[in-house]
Structures are given as C-alpha cells and as structure tokens.
Amino acid sequence: METTSVLVNEGQNNSAVSCIHCNSRVLSPQSASFLNQTHPLPTPTQPKDEPSLKTEDLEEWWVVDDMFTFDNIGFSHTVGNNKYLVCADCERGPVGWHDNITRKSYVALARVKHT
C-alpha cells in the first residue's frame, strides 16, 4: 500500500479512490477528508461456523460528509447505528461504514486502491 503522505494533499484524497476488485470509482479526487482513528470493520470474508462477526481494527479513513459525494457505493441494511459500505458494481466489501446518526461515511484506505 502507498504511504499516506502520497495519498493526502491538504487533508483530502489526492487521487481517485476505486474498488480493488473491479476498478469501479468510489470517490473522485479531493472529495474526502483524511482521518487517523482506530475503528473496527468486519473482515471481507467471514467463517461460516463463527457465531460472532470477525472484525479488524483499521486506522486510516476517508471521511465523506455527504453520501451523494460518492461516485459509486452501495449501502448494507442497518446494523445498530451503522450501515456498511460496499462496491456498488461488484458488491464486495465492506470497504467502510456509514454512521446513521452523524450521516458521515468512512472508507478504509486499506480496502480500496488509489488511482
């Protein structure tokens, strides 16, 4: 993965953000703010016989203030106060999460590519 300093310019994404699986564009350049804060996100694959959701703690996020800023994104059903974000074209993810209270969306830098 590229270093964060290359991806962030004046606190925003320096390049387009795309799905790592199908190359569908998720965000245009300069459309999201960078946030360094640990938050759990479910892993892309879940064991079948696991009773609880397997997550990983991710630290680097693109914060999107308005869901209409996305070029292409899908939303899961509500889980608690959140919805998970997936690629709208190939439906793989989650690539991030949406907070139903603040209405902000968070895209994990580790789950997308920058072009």
PDB file as gemmi writes it, atoms N, CA and C in Angstrom:
CRYST1    1.000    1.000    1.000  90.00  90.00  90.00 P 1                      
ATOM      1  N   MET A   1       0.844  -1.184   0.000  1.00  0.00           N  
ATOM      2  CA  MET A   1       0.000   0.000   0.000  1.00  0.00           C  
ATOM      3  C   MET A   1       0.881   1.237   0.000  1.00  0.00           C  
ATOM      4  N   GLU A   2       0.426   2.264  -0.684  1.00  0.00           N  
ATOM      5  CA  GLU A   2       1.173   3.506  -0.749  1.00  0.00           C  
ATOM      6  C   GLU A   2       1.189   4.183   0.618  1.00  0.00           C  
ATOM      7  N   THR A   3       2.213   5.009   0.842  1.00  0.00           N  
ATOM      8  CA  THR A   3       2.261   5.726   2.107  1.00  0.00           C  
ATOM      9  C   THR A   3       1.183   6.802   2.125  1.00  0.00           C  
ATOM     10  N   THR A   4       0.695   7.076   3.302  1.00  0.00           N  
ATOM     11  CA  THR A   4      -0.391   8.042   3.465  1.00  0.00           C  
ATOM     12  C   THR A   4      -0.002   9.420   2.955  1.00  0.00           C  
ATOM     13  N   SER A   5       1.258   9.808   3.127  1.00  0.00           N  
ATOM     14  CA  SER A   5       1.693  11.146   2.703  1.00  0.00           C  
ATOM     15  C   SER A   5       1.529  11.356   1.198  1.00  0.00           C  
ATOM     16  N   VAL A   6       1.617  10.308   0.418  1.00  0.00           N  
ATOM     17  CA  VAL A   6       1.426  10.408  -1.033  1.00  0.00           C  
ATOM     18  C   VAL A   6      -0.057  10.546  -1.382  1.00  0.00           C  
ATOM     19  N   LEU A   7      -0.920   9.961  -0.560  1.00  0.00           N  
ATOM     20  CA  LEU A   7      -2.351   9.920  -0.846  1.00  0.00           C  
ATOM     21  C   LEU A   7      -3.120  11.148  -0.362  1.00  0.00           C  
ATOM     22  N   VAL A   8      -2.551  11.892   0.603  1.00  0.00           N  
ATOM     23  CA  VAL A   8      -3.244  13.017   1.219  1.00  0.00           C  
ATOM     24  C   VAL A   8      -2.605  14.326   0.782  1.00  0.00           C  
ATOM     25  N   ASN A   9      -3.439  15.254   0.329  1.00  0.00           N  
ATOM     26  CA  ASN A   9      -2.990  16.587  -0.044  1.00  0.00           C  
ATOM     27  C   ASN A   9      -3.922  17.594   0.618  1.00  0.00           C  
ATOM     28  N   GLU A  10      -3.375  18.402   1.511  1.00  0.00           N  
ATOM     29  CA  GLU A  10      -4.154  19.396   2.249  1.00  0.00           C  
ATOM     30  C   GLU A  10      -5.349  18.752   2.962  1.00  0.00           C  
ATOM     31  N   GLY A  11      -5.121  17.559   3.515  1.00  0.00           N  
ATOM     32  CA  GLY A  11      -6.136  16.868   4.297  1.00  0.00           C  
ATOM     33  C   GLY A  11      -7.172  16.106   3.501  1.00  0.00           C  
ATOM     34  N   GLN A  12      -7.039  16.081   2.160  1.00  0.00           N  
ATOM     35  CA  GLN A  12      -8.023  15.386   1.324  1.00  0.00           C  
ATOM     36  C   GLN A  12      -7.351  14.347   0.433  1.00  0.00           C  
ATOM     37  N   ASN A  13      -8.197  13.491  -0.163  1.00  0.00           N  
ATOM     38  CA  ASN A  13      -7.656  12.463  -1.055  1.00  0.00           C  
ATOM     39  C   ASN A  13      -7.063  13.115  -2.300  1.00  0.00           C  
ATOM     40  N   ASN A  14      -5.820  12.777  -2.579  1.00  0.00           N  
ATOM     41  CA  ASN A  14      -5.063  13.358  -3.677  1.00  0.00           C  
ATOM     42  C   ASN A  14      -5.412  12.732  -5.029  1.00  0.00           C  
ATOM     43  N   SER A  15      -6.000  11.541  -5.000  1.00  0.00           N  
ATOM     44  CA  SER A  15      -6.309  10.827  -6.235  1.00  0.00           C  
ATOM     45  C   SER A  15      -7.677  10.171  -6.127  1.00  0.00           C  
ATOM     46  N   ALA A  16      -8.111   9.592  -7.231  1.00  0.00           N  
ATOM     47  CA  ALA A  16      -9.386   8.875  -7.230  1.00  0.00           C  
ATOM     48  C   ALA A  16      -9.261   7.622  -6.360  1.00  0.00           C  
ATOM     49  N   VAL A  17     -10.366   7.223  -5.756  1.00  0.00           N  
ATOM     50  CA  VAL A  17     -10.439   6.033  -4.911  1.00  0.00           C  
ATOM     51  C   VAL A  17     -11.317   5.020  -5.639  1.00  0.00           C  
ATOM     52  N   SER A  18     -10.803   3.780  -5.804  1.00  0.00           N  
ATOM     53  CA  SER A  18     -11.509   2.763  -6.580  1.00  0.00           C  
ATOM     54  C   SER A  18     -11.570   1.435  -5.847  1.00  0.00           C  
ATOM     55  N   CYS A  19     -12.489   0.596  -6.298  1.00  0.00           N  
ATOM     56  CA  CYS A  19     -12.621  -0.762  -5.774  1.00  0.00           C  
ATOM     57  C   CYS A  19     -11.384  -1.579  -6.152  1.00  0.00           C  
ATOM     58  N   ILE A  20     -10.861  -2.356  -5.217  1.00  0.00           N  
ATOM     59  CA  ILE A  20      -9.683  -3.174  -5.504  1.00  0.00           C  
ATOM     60  C   ILE A  20     -10.020  -4.406  -6.343  1.00  0.00           C  
ATOM     61  N   HIS A  21     -11.305  -4.739  -6.448  1.00  0.00           N  
ATOM     62  CA  HIS A  21     -11.708  -5.941  -7.172  1.00  0.00           C  
ATOM     63  C   HIS A  21     -12.131  -5.670  -8.614  1.00  0.00           C  
ATOM     64  N   CYS A  22     -12.887  -4.575  -8.833  1.00  0.00           N  
ATOM     65  CA  CYS A  22     -13.424  -4.344 -10.184  1.00  0.00           C  
ATOM     66  C   CYS A  22     -13.043  -2.988 -10.778  1.00  0.00           C  
ATOM     67  N   ASN A  23     -12.267  -2.210 -10.065  1.00  0.00           N  
ATOM     68  CA  ASN A  23     -11.795  -0.888 -10.516  1.00  0.00           C  
ATOM     69  C   ASN A  23     -12.883   0.177 -10.614  1.00  0.00           C  
ATOM     70  N   SER A  24     -14.055  -0.083 -10.122  1.00  0.00           N  
ATOM     71  CA  SER A  24     -15.129   0.914 -10.140  1.00  0.00           C  
ATOM     72  C   SER A  24     -14.728   2.094  -9.256  1.00  0.00           C  
ATOM     73  N   ARG A  25     -14.930   3.318  -9.749  1.00  0.00           N  
ATOM     74  CA  ARG A  25     -14.555   4.506  -8.989  1.00  0.00           C  
ATOM     75  C   ARG A  25     -15.541   4.734  -7.855  1.00  0.00           C  
ATOM     76  N   VAL A  26     -14.997   4.896  -6.645  1.00  0.00           N  
ATOM     77  CA  VAL A  26     -15.789   5.135  -5.451  1.00  0.00           C  
ATOM     78  C   VAL A  26     -15.841   6.635  -5.134  1.00  0.00           C  
ATOM     79  N   LEU A  27     -14.686   7.295  -5.228  1.00  0.00           N  
ATOM     80  CA  LEU A  27     -14.590   8.724  -4.926  1.00  0.00           C  
ATOM     81  C   LEU A  27     -13.695   9.433  -5.931  1.00  0.00           C  
ATOM     82  N   SER A  28     -14.048  10.644  -6.257  1.00  0.00           N  
ATOM     83  CA  SER A  28     -13.209  11.495  -7.102  1.00  0.00           C  
ATOM     84  C   SER A  28     -12.125  12.148  -6.249  1.00  0.00           C  
ATOM     85  N   PRO A  29     -11.040  12.627  -6.865  1.00  0.00           N  
ATOM     86  CA  PRO A  29     -10.004  13.321  -6.102  1.00  0.00           C  
ATOM     87  C   PRO A  29     -10.580  14.541  -5.367  1.00  0.00           C  
ATOM     88  N   GLN A  30     -10.003  14.836  -4.222  1.00  0.00           N  
ATOM     89  CA  GLN A  30     -10.356  15.994  -3.400  1.00  0.00           C  
ATOM     90  C   GLN A  30     -11.822  15.974  -2.932  1.00  0.00           C  
ATOM     91  N   SER A  31     -12.378  14.793  -2.697  1.00  0.00           N  
ATOM     92  CA  SER A  31     -13.784  14.705  -2.288  1.00  0.00           C  
ATOM     93  C   SER A  31     -13.980  14.162  -0.869  1.00  0.00           C  
ATOM     94  N   ALA A  32     -12.881  13.777  -0.202  1.00  0.00           N  
ATOM     95  CA  ALA A  32     -12.990  13.225   1.151  1.00  0.00           C  
ATOM     96  C   ALA A  32     -11.835  13.730   2.005  1.00  0.00           C  
ATOM     97  N   SER A  33     -12.067  13.771   3.310  1.00  0.00           N  
ATOM     98  CA  SER A  33     -11.042  14.212   4.258  1.00  0.00           C  
ATOM     99  C   SER A  33     -10.394  13.004   4.921  1.00  0.00           C  
ATOM    100  N   PHE A  34      -9.109  13.150   5.270  1.00  0.00           N  
ATOM    101  CA  PHE A  34      -8.373  12.066   5.910  1.00  0.00           C  
ATOM    102  C   PHE A  34      -8.586  12.080   7.422  1.00  0.00           C  
ATOM    103  N   LEU A  35      -8.767  10.881   7.988  1.00  0.00           N  
ATOM    104  CA  LEU A  35      -8.906  10.727   9.436  1.00  0.00           C  
ATOM    105  C   LEU A  35      -8.056   9.550   9.877  1.00  0.00           C  
ATOM    106  N   ASN A  36      -7.251   9.757  10.929  1.00  0.00           N  
ATOM    107  CA  ASN A  36      -6.464   8.681  11.511  1.00  0.00           C  
ATOM    108  C   ASN A  36      -7.062   8.361  12.874  1.00  0.00           C  
ATOM    109  N   GLN A  37      -7.885   7.305  12.907  1.00  0.00           N  
ATOM    110  CA  GLN A  37      -8.585   6.905  14.134  1.00  0.00           C  
ATOM    111  C   GLN A  37      -8.931   5.426  14.026  1.00  0.00           C  
ATOM    112  N   THR A  38      -8.661   4.681  15.052  1.00  0.00           N  
ATOM    113  CA  THR A  38      -8.925   3.242  15.028  1.00  0.00           C  
ATOM    114  C   THR A  38     -10.428   2.962  15.146  1.00  0.00           C  
ATOM    115  N   HIS A  39     -10.906   2.090  14.264  1.00  0.00           N  
ATOM    116  CA  HIS A  39     -12.301   1.677  14.274  1.00  0.00           C  
ATOM    117  C   HIS A  39     -12.372   0.265  13.700  1.00  0.00           C  
ATOM    118  N   PRO A  40     -13.194  -0.611  14.284  1.00  0.00           N  
ATOM    119  CA  PRO A  40     -13.314  -1.968  13.745  1.00  0.00           C  
ATOM    120  C   PRO A  40     -14.192  -2.005  12.494  1.00  0.00           C  
ATOM    121  N   LEU A  41     -13.833  -2.892  11.583  1.00  0.00           N  
ATOM    122  CA  LEU A  41     -14.619  -3.121  10.374  1.00  0.00           C  
ATOM    123  C   LEU A  41     -14.646  -4.625  10.128  1.00  0.00           C  
ATOM    124  N   PRO A  42     -15.820  -5.196   9.818  1.00  0.00           N  
ATOM    125  CA  PRO A  42     -15.870  -6.635   9.550  1.00  0.00           C  
ATOM    126  C   PRO A  42     -14.907  -7.023   8.422  1.00  0.00           C  
ATOM    127  N   THR A  43     -14.308  -8.179   8.567  1.00  0.00           N  
ATOM    128  CA  THR A  43     -13.409  -8.665   7.526  1.00  0.00           C  
ATOM    129  C   THR A  43     -14.235  -9.024   6.283  1.00  0.00           C  
ATOM    130  N   PRO A  44     -13.620  -8.945   5.104  1.00  0.00           N  
ATOM    131  CA  PRO A  44     -14.362  -9.235   3.868  1.00  0.00           C  
ATOM    132  C   PRO A  44     -14.919 -10.651   3.795  1.00  0.00           C  
ATOM    133  N   THR A  45     -14.229 -11.595   4.374  1.00  0.00           N  
ATOM    134  CA  THR A  45     -14.740 -12.971   4.399  1.00  0.00           C  
ATOM    135  C   THR A  45     -14.970 -13.373   5.850  1.00  0.00           C  
ATOM    136  N   GLN A  46     -16.071 -14.020   6.086  1.00  0.00           N  
ATOM    137  CA  GLN A  46     -16.451 -14.447   7.428  1.00  0.00           C  
ATOM    138  C   GLN A  46     -16.515 -15.965   7.478  1.00  0.00           C  
ATOM    139  N   PRO A  47     -15.942 -16.573   8.531  1.00  0.00           N  
ATOM    140  CA  PRO A  47     -16.053 -18.034   8.681  1.00  0.00           C  
ATOM    141  C   PRO A  47     -17.520 -18.441   8.834  1.00  0.00           C  
ATOM    142  N   LYS A  48     -17.911 -19.525   8.182  1.00  0.00           N  
ATOM    143  CA  LYS A  48     -19.306 -19.974   8.203  1.00  0.00           C  
ATOM    144  C   LYS A  48     -19.813 -20.331   9.596  1.00  0.00           C  
ATOM    145  N   ASP A  49     -19.010 -21.030  10.370  1.00  0.00           N  
ATOM    146  CA  ASP A  49     -19.461 -21.537  11.660  1.00  0.00           C  
ATOM    147  C   ASP A  49     -19.132 -20.611  12.823  1.00  0.00           C  
ATOM    148  N   GLU A  50     -18.744 -19.392  12.541  1.00  0.00           N  
ATOM    149  CA  GLU A  50     -18.385 -18.431  13.590  1.00  0.00           C  
ATOM    150  C   GLU A  50     -19.645 -17.746  14.112  1.00  0.00           C  
ATOM    151  N   PRO A  51     -19.912 -17.821  15.435  1.00  0.00           N  
ATOM    152  CA  PRO A  51     -21.135 -17.221  15.973  1.00  0.00           C  
ATOM    153  C   PRO A  51     -21.110 -15.684  16.006  1.00  0.00           C  
ATOM    154  N   SER A  52     -19.915 -15.094  16.076  1.00  0.00           N  
ATOM    155  CA  SER A  52     -19.835 -13.631  16.119  1.00  0.00           C  
ATOM    156  C   SER A  52     -19.089 -13.103  14.899  1.00  0.00           C  
ATOM    157  N   LEU A  53     -19.307 -11.847  14.619  1.00  0.00           N  
ATOM    158  CA  LEU A  53     -18.706 -11.184  13.470  1.00  0.00           C  
ATOM    159  C   LEU A  53     -17.211 -10.994  13.683  1.00  0.00           C  
ATOM    160  N   LYS A  54     -16.401 -11.406  12.716  1.00  0.00           N  
ATOM    161  CA  LYS A  54     -14.952 -11.234  12.798  1.00  0.00           C  
ATOM    162  C   LYS A  54     -14.612  -9.852  12.236  1.00  0.00           C  
ATOM    163  N   THR A  55     -13.864  -9.045  13.008  1.00  0.00           N  
ATOM    164  CA  THR A  55     -13.515  -7.690  12.589  1.00  0.00           C  
ATOM    165  C   THR A  55     -12.008  -7.485  12.628  1.00  0.00           C  
ATOM    166  N   GLU A  56     -11.574  -6.416  11.989  1.00  0.00           N  
ATOM    167  CA  GLU A  56     -10.190  -5.976  12.109  1.00  0.00           C  
ATOM    168  C   GLU A  56     -10.195  -4.490  12.412  1.00  0.00           C  
ATOM    169  N   ASP A  57      -9.249  -4.054  13.230  1.00  0.00           N  
ATOM    170  CA  ASP A  57      -9.139  -2.641  13.569  1.00  0.00           C  
ATOM    171  C   ASP A  57      -8.332  -1.926  12.497  1.00  0.00           C  
ATOM    172  N   LEU A  58      -8.948  -0.944  11.867  1.00  0.00           N  
ATOM    173  CA  LEU A  58      -8.285  -0.151  10.832  1.00  0.00           C  
ATOM    174  C   LEU A  58      -8.137   1.277  11.335  1.00  0.00           C  
ATOM    175  N   GLU A  59      -7.070   1.945  10.902  1.00  0.00           N  
ATOM    176  CA  GLU A  59      -6.750   3.267  11.443  1.00  0.00           C  
ATOM    177  C   GLU A  59      -6.921   4.421  10.461  1.00  0.00           C  
ATOM    178  N   GLU A  60      -6.832   4.177   9.171  1.00  0.00           N  
ATOM    179  CA  GLU A  60      -6.843   5.272   8.197  1.00  0.00           C  
ATOM    180  C   GLU A  60      -8.122   5.253   7.368  1.00  0.00           C  
ATOM    181  N   TRP A  61      -8.798   6.410   7.355  1.00  0.00           N  
ATOM    182  CA  TRP A  61     -10.121   6.507   6.735  1.00  0.00           C  
ATOM    183  C   TRP A  61     -10.249   7.760   5.870  1.00  0.00           C  
ATOM    184  N   TRP A  62     -11.034   7.636   4.810  1.00  0.00           N  
ATOM    185  CA  TRP A  62     -11.524   8.807   4.075  1.00  0.00           C  
ATOM    186  C   TRP A  62     -12.904   9.099   4.637  1.00  0.00           C  
ATOM    187  N   VAL A  63     -13.110  10.326   5.086  1.00  0.00           N  
ATOM    188  CA  VAL A  63     -14.395  10.730   5.652  1.00  0.00           C  
ATOM    189  C   VAL A  63     -15.170  11.493   4.590  1.00  0.00           C  
ATOM    190  N   VAL A  64     -16.386  11.050   4.340  1.00  0.00           N  
ATOM    191  CA  VAL A  64     -17.261  11.667   3.346  1.00  0.00           C  
ATOM    192  C   VAL A  64     -18.458  12.251   4.084  1.00  0.00           C  
ATOM    193  N   ASP A  65     -18.629  13.558   3.994  1.00  0.00           N  
ATOM    194  CA  ASP A  65     -19.677  14.248   4.749  1.00  0.00           C  
ATOM    195  C   ASP A  65     -21.078  14.051   4.182  1.00  0.00           C  
ATOM    196  N   ASP A  66     -21.187  13.819   2.886  1.00  0.00           N  
ATOM    197  CA  ASP A  66     -22.487  13.701   2.224  1.00  0.00           C  
ATOM    198  C   ASP A  66     -22.479  12.454   1.344  1.00  0.00           C  
ATOM    199  N   MET A  67     -23.430  11.560   1.532  1.00  0.00           N  
ATOM    200  CA  MET A  67     -23.431  10.308   0.768  1.00  0.00           C  
ATOM    201  C   MET A  67     -23.562  10.528  -0.744  1.00  0.00           C  
ATOM    202  N   PHE A  68     -24.028  11.694  -1.160  1.00  0.00           N  
ATOM    203  CA  PHE A  68     -24.146  11.978  -2.592  1.00  0.00           C  
ATOM    204  C   PHE A  68     -22.804  12.381  -3.211  1.00  0.00           C  
ATOM    205  N   THR A  69     -21.762  12.480  -2.391  1.00  0.00           N  
ATOM    206  CA  THR A  69     -20.410  12.759  -2.873  1.00  0.00           C  
ATOM    207  C   THR A  69     -19.826  11.546  -3.585  1.00  0.00           C  
ATOM    208  N   PHE A  70     -20.239  10.360  -3.187  1.00  0.00           N  
ATOM    209  CA  PHE A  70     -19.698   9.136  -3.787  1.00  0.00           C  
ATOM    210  C   PHE A  70     -20.007   9.070  -5.276  1.00  0.00           C  
ATOM    211  N   ASP A  71     -19.031   8.568  -6.037  1.00  0.00           N  
ATOM    212  CA  ASP A  71     -19.262   8.274  -7.447  1.00  0.00           C  
ATOM    213  C   ASP A  71     -20.049   6.978  -7.569  1.00  0.00           C  
ATOM    214  N   ASN A  72     -19.739   6.028  -6.680  1.00  0.00           N  
ATOM    215  CA  ASN A  72     -20.321   4.701  -6.780  1.00  0.00           C  
ATOM    216  C   ASN A  72     -20.125   3.980  -5.457  1.00  0.00           C  
ATOM    217  N   ILE A  73     -21.201   3.705  -4.742  1.00  0.00           N  
ATOM    218  CA  ILE A  73     -21.104   2.988  -3.466  1.00  0.00           C  
ATOM    219  C   ILE A  73     -22.438   2.320  -3.165  1.00  0.00           C  
ATOM    220  N   GLY A  74     -22.388   1.210  -2.443  1.00  0.00           N  
ATOM    221  CA  GLY A  74     -23.598   0.533  -2.005  1.00  0.00           C  
ATOM    222  C   GLY A  74     -23.656   0.540  -0.489  1.00  0.00           C  
ATOM    223  N   PHE A  75     -24.869   0.521   0.053  1.00  0.00           N  
ATOM    224  CA  PHE A  75     -25.088   0.537   1.494  1.00  0.00           C  
ATOM    225  C   PHE A  75     -25.794  -0.745   1.916  1.00  0.00           C  
ATOM    226  N   SER A  76     -25.346  -1.328   3.032  1.00  0.00           N  
ATOM    227  CA  SER A  76     -25.999  -2.518   3.579  1.00  0.00           C  
ATOM    228  C   SER A  76     -27.249  -2.105   4.346  1.00  0.00           C  
ATOM    229  N   HIS A  77     -27.965  -3.102   4.842  1.00  0.00           N  
ATOM    230  CA  HIS A  77     -29.049  -2.832   5.778  1.00  0.00           C  
ATOM    231  C   HIS A  77     -28.438  -2.279   7.059  1.00  0.00           C  
ATOM    232  N   THR A  78     -29.234  -1.601   7.854  1.00  0.00           N  
ATOM    233  CA  THR A  78     -28.746  -1.014   9.101  1.00  0.00           C  
ATOM    234  C   THR A  78     -28.369  -2.097  10.100  1.00  0.00           C  
ATOM    235  N   VAL A  79     -27.195  -1.932  10.704  1.00  0.00           N  
ATOM    236  CA  VAL A  79     -26.702  -2.817  11.755  1.00  0.00           C  
ATOM    237  C   VAL A  79     -26.355  -1.915  12.936  1.00  0.00           C  
ATOM    238  N   GLY A  80     -27.189  -1.914  13.967  1.00  0.00           N  
ATOM    239  CA  GLY A  80     -27.007  -0.968  15.070  1.00  0.00           C  
ATOM    240  C   GLY A  80     -27.294   0.439  14.566  1.00  0.00           C  
ATOM    241  N   ASN A  81     -26.335   1.327  14.700  1.00  0.00           N  
ATOM    242  CA  ASN A  81     -26.465   2.695  14.177  1.00  0.00           C  
ATOM    243  C   ASN A  81     -25.694   2.895  12.885  1.00  0.00           C  
ATOM    244  N   ASN A  82     -25.236   1.797  12.271  1.00  0.00           N  
ATOM    245  CA  ASN A  82     -24.387   1.889  11.084  1.00  0.00           C  
ATOM    246  C   ASN A  82     -24.938   1.109   9.906  1.00  0.00           C  
ATOM    247  N   LYS A  83     -24.416   1.457   8.747  1.00  0.00           N  
ATOM    248  CA  LYS A  83     -24.582   0.661   7.541  1.00  0.00           C  
ATOM    249  C   LYS A  83     -23.181   0.423   7.017  1.00  0.00           C  
ATOM    250  N   TYR A  84     -22.936  -0.720   6.404  1.00  0.00           N  
ATOM    251  CA  TYR A  84     -21.629  -0.985   5.832  1.00  0.00           C  
ATOM    252  C   TYR A  84     -21.628  -0.576   4.366  1.00  0.00           C  
ATOM    253  N   LEU A  85     -20.462  -0.119   3.905  1.00  0.00           N  
ATOM    254  CA  LEU A  85     -20.297   0.331   2.534  1.00  0.00           C  
ATOM    255  C   LEU A  85     -19.662  -0.777   1.703  1.00  0.00           C  
ATOM    256  N   VAL A  86     -20.208  -1.006   0.509  1.00  0.00           N  
ATOM    257  CA  VAL A  86     -19.673  -2.000  -0.419  1.00  0.00           C  
ATOM    258  C   VAL A  86     -19.580  -1.369  -1.798  1.00  0.00           C  
ATOM    259  N   CYS A  87     -18.815  -1.982  -2.678  1.00  0.00           N  
ATOM    260  CA  CYS A  87     -18.754  -1.522  -4.062  1.00  0.00           C  
ATOM    261  C   CYS A  87     -20.131  -1.731  -4.693  1.00  0.00           C  
ATOM    262  N   ALA A  88     -20.652  -0.715  -5.332  1.00  0.00           N  
ATOM    263  CA  ALA A  88     -21.981  -0.819  -5.940  1.00  0.00           C  
ATOM    264  C   ALA A  88     -21.971  -1.711  -7.181  1.00  0.00           C  
ATOM    265  N   ASP A  89     -20.821  -1.870  -7.825  1.00  0.00           N  
ATOM    266  CA  ASP A  89     -20.761  -2.690  -9.037  1.00  0.00           C  
ATOM    267  C   ASP A  89     -20.569  -4.179  -8.745  1.00  0.00           C  
ATOM    268  N   CYS A  90     -19.575  -4.514  -7.929  1.00  0.00           N  
ATOM    269  CA  CYS A  90     -19.314  -5.934  -7.676  1.00  0.00           C  
ATOM    270  C   CYS A  90     -19.830  -6.395  -6.313  1.00  0.00           C  
ATOM    271  N   GLU A  91     -20.321  -5.466  -5.495  1.00  0.00           N  
ATOM    272  CA  GLU A  91     -20.917  -5.749  -4.190  1.00  0.00           C  
ATOM    273  C   GLU A  91     -19.958  -6.413  -3.212  1.00  0.00           C  
ATOM    274  N   ARG A  92     -18.652  -6.181  -3.393  1.00  0.00           N  
ATOM    275  CA  ARG A  92     -17.673  -6.737  -2.459  1.00  0.00           C  
ATOM    276  C   ARG A  92     -17.330  -5.702  -1.410  1.00  0.00           C  
ATOM    277  N   GLY A  93     -16.974  -6.179  -0.261  1.00  0.00           N  
ATOM    278  CA  GLY A  93     -16.636  -5.286   0.832  1.00  0.00           C  
ATOM    279  C   GLY A  93     -16.740  -6.047   2.140  1.00  0.00           C  
ATOM    280  N   PRO A  94     -16.906  -5.353   3.224  1.00  0.00           N  
ATOM    281  CA  PRO A  94     -17.140  -3.919   3.290  1.00  0.00           C  
ATOM    282  C   PRO A  94     -15.857  -3.108   3.083  1.00  0.00           C  
ATOM    283  N   VAL A  95     -16.020  -1.954   2.448  1.00  0.00           N  
ATOM    284  CA  VAL A  95     -14.911  -1.024   2.255  1.00  0.00           C  
ATOM    285  C   VAL A  95     -14.966   0.086   3.292  1.00  0.00           C  
ATOM    286  N   GLY A  96     -16.044   0.142   4.048  1.00  0.00           N  
ATOM    287  CA  GLY A  96     -16.190   1.171   5.068  1.00  0.00           C  
ATOM    288  C   GLY A  96     -17.531   1.072   5.746  1.00  0.00           C  
ATOM    289  N   TRP A  97     -17.913   2.179   6.406  1.00  0.00           N  
ATOM    290  CA  TRP A  97     -19.168   2.196   7.150  1.00  0.00           C  
ATOM    291  C   TRP A  97     -19.774   3.590   7.124  1.00  0.00           C  
ATOM    292  N   HIS A  98     -21.077   3.635   7.329  1.00  0.00           N  
ATOM    293  CA  HIS A  98     -21.839   4.884   7.344  1.00  0.00           C  
ATOM    294  C   HIS A  98     -22.500   5.007   8.710  1.00  0.00           C  
ATOM    295  N   ASP A  99     -22.298   6.156   9.366  1.00  0.00           N  
ATOM    296  CA  ASP A  99     -22.889   6.418  10.677  1.00  0.00           C  
ATOM    297  C   ASP A  99     -24.258   7.051  10.460  1.00  0.00           C  
ATOM    298  N   ASN A 100     -25.319   6.360  10.852  1.00  0.00           N  
ATOM    299  CA  ASN A 100     -26.679   6.869  10.644  1.00  0.00           C  
ATOM    300  C   ASN A 100     -27.005   8.084  11.501  1.00  0.00           C  
ATOM    301  N   ILE A 101     -26.260   8.309  12.583  1.00  0.00           N  
ATOM    302  CA  ILE A 101     -26.519   9.459  13.450  1.00  0.00           C  
ATOM    303  C   ILE A 101     -25.870  10.727  12.894  1.00  0.00           C  
ATOM    304  N   THR A 102     -24.565  10.648  12.568  1.00  0.00           N  
ATOM    305  CA  THR A 102     -23.857  11.832  12.048  1.00  0.00           C  
ATOM    306  C   THR A 102     -24.034  12.004  10.544  1.00  0.00           C  
ATOM    307  N   ARG A 103     -24.466  10.936   9.870  1.00  0.00           N  
ATOM    308  CA  ARG A 103     -24.634  10.913   8.410  1.00  0.00           C  
ATOM    309  C   ARG A 103     -23.298  10.977   7.661  1.00  0.00           C  
ATOM    310  N   LYS A 104     -22.202  10.693   8.357  1.00  0.00           N  
ATOM    311  CA  LYS A 104     -20.887  10.664   7.714  1.00  0.00           C  
ATOM    312  C   LYS A 104     -20.548   9.231   7.333  1.00  0.00           C  
ATOM    313  N   SER A 105     -19.782   9.101   6.254  1.00  0.00           N  
ATOM    314  CA  SER A 105     -19.325   7.798   5.797  1.00  0.00           C  
ATOM    315  C   SER A 105     -17.809   7.732   5.919  1.00  0.00           C  
ATOM    316  N   TYR A 106     -17.307   6.532   6.172  1.00  0.00           N  
ATOM    317  CA  TYR A 106     -15.882   6.321   6.384  1.00  0.00           C  
ATOM    318  C   TYR A 106     -15.418   5.184   5.468  1.00  0.00           C  
ATOM    319  N   VAL A 107     -14.463   5.471   4.601  1.00  0.00           N  
ATOM    320  CA  VAL A 107     -13.916   4.480   3.674  1.00  0.00           C  
ATOM    321  C   VAL A 107     -12.503   4.148   4.128  1.00  0.00           C  
ATOM    322  N   ALA A 108     -12.226   2.871   4.366  1.00  0.00           N  
ATOM    323  CA  ALA A 108     -10.909   2.435   4.835  1.00  0.00           C  
ATOM    324  C   ALA A 108      -9.896   2.489   3.691  1.00  0.00           C  
ATOM    325  N   LEU A 109      -8.796   3.185   3.908  1.00  0.00           N  
ATOM    326  CA  LEU A 109      -7.746   3.258   2.903  1.00  0.00           C  
ATOM    327  C   LEU A 109      -7.225   1.864   2.557  1.00  0.00           C  
ATOM    328  N   ALA A 110      -7.216   0.954   3.538  1.00  0.00           N  
ATOM    329  CA  ALA A 110      -6.709  -0.394   3.340  1.00  0.00           C  
ATOM    330  C   ALA A 110      -7.618  -1.266   2.466  1.00  0.00           C  
ATOM    331  N   ARG A 111      -8.860  -0.846   2.239  1.00  0.00           N  
ATOM    332  CA  ARG A 111      -9.826  -1.665   1.493  1.00  0.00           C  
ATOM    333  C   ARG A 111     -10.105  -1.140   0.086  1.00  0.00           C  
ATOM    334  N   VAL A 112      -9.396  -0.098  -0.317  1.00  0.00           N  
ATOM    335  CA  VAL A 112      -9.581   0.482  -1.654  1.00  0.00           C  
ATOM    336  C   VAL A 112      -8.216   0.736  -2.282  1.00  0.00           C  
ATOM    337  N   LYS A 113      -8.221   1.075  -3.567  1.00  0.00           N  
ATOM    338  CA  LYS A 113      -6.968   1.473  -4.209  1.00  0.00           C  
ATOM    339  C   LYS A 113      -7.081   2.918  -4.687  1.00  0.00           C  
ATOM    340  N   HIS A 114      -5.944   3.518  -4.920  1.00  0.00           N  
ATOM    341  CA  HIS A 114      -5.870   4.926  -5.288  1.00  0.00           C  
ATOM    342  C   HIS A 114      -5.238   5.033  -6.660  1.00  0.00           C  
ATOM    343  N   THR A 115      -5.961   5.677  -7.590  1.00  0.00           N  
ATOM    344  CA  THR A 115      -5.506   5.733  -8.980  1.00  0.00           C  
ATOM    345  C   THR A 115      -5.364   7.160  -9.480  1.00  0.00           C  
TER     346      THR A 115                                                      
END                                                                             
